[in-house]
Amino acid sequence: MIGHKKILAVIPARGGSKRLPRKNILSFSGRPLIFWTIQAATLSKYIDKVVVSTDDNEISEISRYYGAEVPFLRPKRLATDLSSTADVVLDLLGKLESKEEEYDYVVLLQPTSPFRNSYHIDDAIEQLNDQGSDAVISVCPVRHHPSWCNTLGDDKSMDDFLRSDLHNVRSQDLPKNYIINGAIYLCKTSVFKLQKTFFPTPRSHAYIMRTDDSIDIDTELDFKIAECLSQFRDLKIKAL
């Protein structure tokens, strides 16, 4: 709770991930991947309730073991590849409200962001409160500037790949660009229910995170990179 406003954390974790099967409960740094997000949410000084939304009994049991609540399993119609996260959260909010549980803010925390911790969550909540925002979404600097990106035709011609004014520009001289990192989506509940999105207008703001805290695991390669980064961090801590 912040400023007498109650906050609900929702961790979406369906069982049928395709590109990296069972990714939400794969062992990561000795614990199921979802553990790190549950831990971050439960250690937050502002979050009042942590709920995992899942259609999977094993994920449900693991989530409860590590301290999250799973008041009910997600309906199958909201556990397909085409299901939207907004619909999942709206369904969850409706069921909690039917039990007379209402929250002023809802924060979506994807379990595929294991380096997002309670500090980041609380910092984002404080930013939303201080700015009077309707929503705060986490971002990080892009690794590869979009000015260096373009499409290619069938002939793979590079003639117009870059604008002429960029031919001799150093990447460090380009304006800083950011990308949504998938770690934190925080929104005023009333606004979310009205606009049905975590990107409401007009009062949304970015919460900037470091790139190395922003790994979003979606593929096996992402998972291996995250594991290497975790091991590197452990070595640095031991060296202190």
C-alpha positions as CSV (number, residue, x, y, z in Angstrom):
1,M,0.0,0.0,0.0
2,I,1.2,3.5,-0.8
3,G,-0.7,6.6,0.2
4,H,-3.6,4.4,1.4
5,K,-3.8,2.9,-2.1
6,K,-3.9,-0.9,-2.3
7,I,-1.7,-2.6,-4.9
8,L,-2.3,-6.0,-6.5
9,A,0.6,-7.9,-8.2
10,V,-0.4,-10.3,-11.0
11,I,2.1,-12.8,-12.3
12,P,0.9,-14.4,-15.5
13,A,2.3,-18.0,-16.0
14,R,0.4,-20.2,-18.4
15,G,1.7,-23.8,-18.8
16,G,1.7,-24.0,-22.6
17,S,4.7,-21.9,-23.7
18,K,5.8,-23.0,-27.1
19,R,9.2,-21.5,-27.9
20,L,10.7,-22.6,-24.5
21,P,8.5,-25.3,-23.1
22,R,7.7,-25.1,-19.4
23,K,9.9,-22.0,-19.2
24,N,8.1,-20.5,-16.1
25,I,9.3,-23.4,-13.9
26,L,12.6,-24.2,-15.5
27,S,15.4,-24.3,-13.0
28,F,17.2,-20.9,-13.0
29,S,20.0,-20.3,-10.5
30,G,18.8,-23.2,-8.4
31,R,15.1,-22.3,-8.3
32,P,12.1,-22.4,-10.6
33,L,12.2,-19.3,-12.9
34,I,8.9,-18.0,-11.5
35,F,10.4,-18.0,-7.9
36,W,12.5,-14.9,-8.7
37,T,9.4,-12.8,-9.6
38,I,7.4,-14.2,-6.7
39,Q,10.2,-13.2,-4.4
40,A,10.5,-9.7,-5.8
41,A,6.8,-9.1,-5.4
42,T,6.5,-10.5,-1.9
43,L,9.6,-8.5,-0.7
44,S,8.0,-5.3,-2.1
45,K,7.1,-2.9,0.7
46,Y,4.0,-1.6,-1.2
47,I,2.3,-4.6,-2.8
48,D,-0.6,-5.9,-0.7
49,K,-1.4,-9.2,-2.6
50,V,0.6,-11.4,-5.0
51,V,-1.5,-13.6,-7.3
52,V,-0.2,-16.0,-9.9
53,S,-2.6,-16.5,-12.9
54,T,-2.1,-19.9,-14.4
55,D,-4.0,-22.8,-16.0
56,D,-1.4,-25.3,-14.8
57,N,-1.6,-27.4,-11.6
58,E,2.2,-27.8,-11.3
59,I,2.8,-24.1,-11.7
60,S,0.0,-23.4,-9.2
61,E,1.6,-25.7,-6.6
62,I,5.1,-24.3,-7.0
63,S,3.7,-20.7,-6.8
64,R,1.9,-21.4,-3.6
65,Y,5.0,-23.1,-2.1
66,Y,7.0,-19.9,-2.7
67,G,4.4,-17.6,-1.1
68,A,2.1,-16.5,-3.9
69,E,-1.7,-16.9,-4.0
70,V,-3.5,-18.9,-6.7
71,P,-7.1,-18.4,-5.8
72,F,-8.3,-20.2,-8.9
73,L,-7.0,-21.6,-12.1
74,R,-7.1,-19.5,-15.3
75,P,-10.0,-20.5,-17.7
76,K,-8.8,-22.5,-20.7
77,R,-10.2,-19.8,-23.0
78,L,-7.6,-17.4,-21.6
79,A,-4.7,-19.8,-21.8
80,T,-4.1,-20.0,-25.5
81,D,-1.5,-18.4,-27.7
82,L,-4.0,-15.8,-28.8
83,S,-5.1,-14.9,-25.3
84,S,-4.3,-11.3,-24.4
85,T,-2.7,-10.4,-21.1
86,A,-5.2,-7.6,-20.6
87,D,-8.1,-10.1,-20.8
88,V,-6.4,-12.3,-18.3
89,V,-6.0,-9.4,-15.8
90,L,-9.5,-8.2,-16.4
91,D,-10.9,-11.6,-15.7
92,L,-8.8,-11.9,-12.5
93,L,-9.9,-8.4,-11.3
94,G,-13.5,-9.3,-11.8
95,K,-13.2,-12.5,-9.8
96,L,-11.5,-10.8,-7.0
97,E,-14.1,-8.0,-7.0
98,S,-16.8,-10.6,-6.7
99,K,-15.2,-11.6,-3.4
100,E,-15.2,-7.9,-2.4
101,E,-11.4,-7.5,-3.0
102,E,-10.7,-4.3,-4.7
103,Y,-7.3,-2.7,-5.5
104,D,-6.4,0.9,-6.5
105,Y,-3.4,-0.2,-8.6
106,V,-2.5,-3.4,-10.5
107,V,1.1,-4.3,-11.4
108,L,1.8,-7.0,-14.0
109,L,5.1,-8.8,-13.3
110,Q,6.1,-11.4,-16.0
111,P,8.1,-14.4,-14.6
112,T,10.5,-14.1,-17.6
113,S,12.2,-11.1,-16.1
114,P,14.3,-12.7,-13.3
115,F,16.6,-9.7,-12.7
116,R,13.8,-7.3,-11.9
117,N,13.7,-7.2,-8.1
118,S,11.8,-5.6,-5.3
119,Y,13.8,-2.4,-5.5
120,H,12.7,-1.9,-9.1
121,I,9.1,-2.6,-8.3
122,D,9.0,-0.2,-5.3
123,D,10.9,2.5,-7.2
124,A,8.4,2.3,-10.1
125,I,5.5,2.5,-7.6
126,E,7.0,5.5,-5.9
127,Q,7.5,7.2,-9.3
128,L,3.9,6.6,-10.2
129,N,2.8,8.0,-6.9
130,D,5.1,11.1,-7.1
131,Q,4.2,11.9,-10.7
132,G,0.5,11.3,-10.3
133,S,0.7,9.0,-13.3
134,D,-2.1,6.6,-14.5
135,A,0.6,4.1,-15.6
136,V,4.3,3.4,-15.4
137,I,5.9,0.9,-17.8
138,S,9.5,-0.3,-17.5
139,V,12.0,0.3,-20.4
140,C,15.7,0.1,-21.0
141,P,18.1,1.5,-23.5
142,V,18.2,-0.3,-26.8
143,R,21.3,-2.4,-27.5
144,H,21.2,-1.7,-31.3
145,H,20.0,1.7,-32.3
146,P,16.9,1.6,-34.6
147,S,18.6,4.1,-37.0
148,W,20.8,1.2,-38.1
149,C,17.8,-1.0,-38.9
150,N,15.7,-1.4,-42.0
151,T,14.0,-3.9,-44.2
152,L,15.6,-5.7,-47.1
153,G,14.1,-6.4,-50.5
154,D,14.4,-9.7,-52.4
155,D,17.6,-8.5,-54.0
156,K,19.1,-7.6,-50.6
157,S,20.2,-4.2,-51.9
158,M,21.7,-1.9,-49.3
159,D,21.4,1.2,-51.5
160,D,18.8,2.9,-49.3
161,F,19.3,0.9,-46.1
162,L,20.7,4.0,-44.2
163,R,19.6,7.6,-44.5
164,S,22.4,9.6,-46.2
165,D,22.7,11.9,-43.1
166,L,23.7,8.8,-41.0
167,H,26.5,7.5,-43.2
168,N,29.3,9.0,-41.0
169,V,27.5,9.3,-37.7
170,R,28.8,7.4,-34.7
171,S,26.3,5.3,-32.7
172,Q,27.2,7.2,-29.5
173,D,26.2,10.5,-31.2
174,L,22.7,9.3,-32.0
175,P,19.8,10.3,-29.6
176,K,19.2,7.6,-26.9
177,N,16.4,5.2,-27.7
178,Y,14.5,2.9,-25.3
179,I,12.6,-0.3,-25.6
180,I,9.9,-1.8,-23.4
181,N,11.7,-4.5,-21.4
182,G,8.6,-6.5,-20.2
183,A,9.6,-6.3,-16.5
184,I,7.0,-4.0,-14.9
185,Y,3.6,-2.8,-16.1
186,L,1.9,-0.7,-13.4
187,C,-1.5,0.9,-13.9
188,K,-4.3,2.6,-11.9
189,T,-7.0,-0.1,-11.8
190,S,-9.9,2.1,-12.7
191,V,-8.0,3.4,-15.8
192,F,-7.0,-0.2,-16.8
193,K,-10.5,-1.4,-16.6
194,L,-11.7,1.5,-18.7
195,Q,-9.1,1.5,-21.4
196,K,-8.2,-2.3,-21.1
197,T,-4.5,-1.7,-21.6
198,F,-1.4,-1.1,-19.5
199,F,-0.6,1.7,-21.9
200,P,-3.4,4.2,-21.2
201,T,-3.3,7.8,-22.5
202,P,-2.5,10.4,-21.7
203,R,-0.8,10.0,-18.3
204,S,1.7,7.1,-18.9
205,H,5.4,7.4,-18.0
206,A,8.5,5.3,-18.5
207,Y,10.4,3.7,-15.6
208,I,14.0,3.3,-16.9
209,M,16.0,0.2,-15.9
210,R,19.5,-0.9,-16.7
211,T,20.0,-3.2,-19.7
212,D,21.6,-5.9,-17.6
213,D,18.5,-6.0,-15.3
214,S,16.2,-6.2,-18.3
215,I,16.8,-9.7,-19.7
216,D,13.4,-11.1,-20.9
217,I,13.5,-14.8,-21.3
218,D,11.5,-16.0,-24.3
219,T,13.8,-18.5,-26.1
220,E,16.4,-21.1,-25.2
221,L,19.1,-18.6,-26.2
222,D,17.6,-15.9,-23.8
223,F,17.7,-18.5,-21.0
224,K,21.3,-19.4,-21.6
225,I,22.4,-15.7,-21.7
226,A,20.5,-15.1,-18.5
227,E,22.1,-18.0,-16.8
228,C,25.6,-16.8,-17.8
229,L,24.8,-13.3,-16.5
230,S,23.5,-14.8,-13.2
231,Q,26.7,-16.8,-12.8
232,F,28.8,-13.7,-13.5
233,R,26.9,-11.7,-10.9
234,D,27.4,-14.4,-8.4
235,L,31.1,-14.4,-9.0
236,K,31.3,-10.6,-8.6
237,I,29.5,-10.9,-5.3
238,K,31.8,-13.6,-4.0
239,A,34.8,-11.5,-5.0
240,L,33.7,-8.5,-2.9
